[in-house]
Amino acid sequence: MVKISFQNWVAHTFLGERYGENTSNIAESFNSVIKHDKRLPALELIECIRAKVMEQNYKRLVESSKWTSNLTPRMQARLNKRVTDFRFYKFRRSSDRVFEIISPIRKHTVDLDAKTCTCNWWQKHSFPYTHSMKAMLQIGPDEPYKHIILYYTTDYYRGLYARPIYLIPDSERPPKINEEGYVLPPNGGRESAGRPTTSRYRGSREKVRRKRKCGQCGRLGFHNRRRCRRAPLAPRAPVFRRESNSRMINILRRMLL
């Protein structure tokens, strides 16, 4: 890793825009989606992937048609949280577009024209943080929307899923091979021994959460007895042992005598 430049493996010196995402295992995430269909033949697997993508594309298109905000609900909630968090911040104005934001911890300089903040959050996540949001609202209530990239807006989200995915009518009837031509043998080498892996490899920063049994409700989940919100299980009915006939006769004799 010493021979690799820092821009290729350090998050804070990454030259591109991550949009708040620090993971690069999209192939492994997609692999987990089709983990139950991986054993299908090639043509059936492709048809299964197409059907899943088509259903997900239409589902998100219908869901986004109900949104009324300028930003997507997730980013709008993040924007509202930013407005709530900087209530106790103070500001000093250096120019029309440069501000000094004073937080309870330290001071930060915000330049709206350069779209930079000394906390580097704005540059890293491509979304204004509390310091820059405090400076934007000093100009006007619509100023934050001018500095948010268009990829977070509802119109771009709808445009992403506006184009439908059509069916493949000849998926079950592949084209015939030309009689004059021929099919080359596969160029692959020897396959590795054992079954192929079905679970994806988790990233170094990804947290692993394991389910555990709750002592309150008795179900498997990500909570314990103290944080359980479900009703406790009903008490078990008492279990009586079967007594032999001879022992029951002896008990009755003692009671009568």
Beta strands, then each sheet from edge to edge (+ up, - down):
strand 1: 90-93
strand 2: 98-102
strand 3: 107-111
strand 4: 116-117
strand 5: 212-213
strand 6: 220-221
sheet 1: 1+ 2- 3+ 4-
sheet 2: 5+ 6-
end
